[in-house]
Amino acid sequence: FHLHNTYQTGGLGWTTTRLPGITSTLTPYAFNVMDDTGFGSLLSFRNQKRCAGVKEEASWEAGSFLGATHLVGFGGDLVEVKDRFYFYLFDPTTGDRFETNVRGRGINTGGFLQDRVSLNDRAAVTVGGRYDRSDRVHQDAFLPRTSAEFKATDRTTLRAAWGIYSQFPNGYQLNPDYGNPNLTPQYAQHPVLGVERQFDRGLFGRVEVYHKRYEGLVVAANADG
């Protein structure tokens, strides 16, 4: 019996401040994730995902407006996704073999825009959203998000956040023979409350309480369901 979990990642970032008030970072990256499980020559299960893409993240010090200071963040990403699902089973009592090998490929694109509004030295609110799409899924994802923070003391900060996050189905789940090509994005709604405390010598601690509500989760069904 063997169980191997592999995660490999790499990237290179380039930051520029040539435009007044704007800091921009361009990052090409790639990663590979694989779960490999097996039992001798009887059973083999492998689930792999490879991604290669580029993302741009920027912030703009927009200045003051209506008595508040604005820091606008924006950016986008483009990534190629390749996934593979492999399953092999051998029954020594009958000599029967069952083998499945499903490969998928897609292009995902996305972008975000947010505004961090500093009301004063102690309070700030961030409002924004994200847009994601995949050429393998017929429905795009629009994801609103917001957060707030309040510096109760010089060392204690209270935080609250809410947002919707999404994940696209993989190639196996979208395969017409084993899944459903009409699947839509999976969503999760995250409200979070937290407190952060700064200690001596550069140490800090954080406690958070959160709740997740899922929608559109992909689940397996039998042939009759």
Number of C-alpha atoms within 10 A of each C-alpha: 10 9 11 10 12 10 11 10 12 10 12 11 12 10 13 11 11 9 9 8 12 16 16 18 16 18 16 17 16 18 15 16 15 18 15 15 17 17 12 9 11 13 17 18 17 18 17 18 20 17 19 18 18 18 18 18 18 18 18 17 15 14 11 13 9 6 10 13 18 21 18 20 21 18 18 18 18 16 19 16 20 18 20 18 20 16 16 16 17 15 11 10 6 7 7 9 12 10 12 11 11 16 15 17 17 16 16 19 18 18 18 18 19 20 20 20 20 19 15 11 8 13 16 19 18 19 18 18 18 21 16 21 18 20 12 20 18 12 15 17 20 16 18 18 19 18 18 18 19 17 16 12 11 9 12 17 18 18 19 18 18 17 18 20 19 20 14 22 20 23 24 21 21 19 15 11 10 13 18 15 17 13 19 20 21 16 19 17 18 16 17 16 17 15 18 16 15 15 11 7 6 6 8 12 10 12 10 11 10 12 11 12 10 13 12 13 14 16 7 10 8 5 5 4 5
